[in-house]
């Protein structure tokens, strides 16, 4: 129950629209992370089908997709979470806030893929109105023939 208590506190502290701790129980972020905890347990114990089933139920109920194999730290908060995807190879640290539409995945080269051009860049800037908040932007692109995949992630740290 410590995890539930900590998540309720995280939601209450990070979402100004939450007026009391009971309201936090209705937040999609809270529900998605509870489903994740359960599916991750089964994933770690090699019950992969059950883990995947739970994560798919969560995606349908919350609009937030978290793969059971993802590694998520403490006090993650997902604000306006529709469209958030956290893939199997993603690692999310402690005290992270994600906003709608963010996709966290690791792109890996397949053995038959031929990467023609690849580059990545990271930019860190401080928010003008609050010097304790940093915006981290990671951009990665891979070009293969005429197809190009570009991934940009914005994290507030």
C-alpha angles and dihedrals in degrees: 000000000000089000092053092047091049093048093048089052091047093051093045092050096045103039113066091193091065108094099181139012094255090060089058089068088069094053113113090223091057092049094045092052092049090052089047092052090053096044091045090055091055091043091054090050092051096251089131099162093051091045091052092046091055092048091050091051089051092051091053093047099042109021088234118115117205118170112225090233095058117112112230126182129212127297099015111172122195111196118199086354103187108131097014111142123189108186132211095263096045120117115198118188131213124296096015125155119202126190130210120297098021116144119198114190139133115240111215130187113250115222093245096042120103112210111205099178132010132173140157136192137186125203125187120191134170120237110251095223096044119030091194091067121078128190113217116196120188118187125186129175133184123188122200114176107307094339120093128184117199122186121188121179124189116198127179110216 
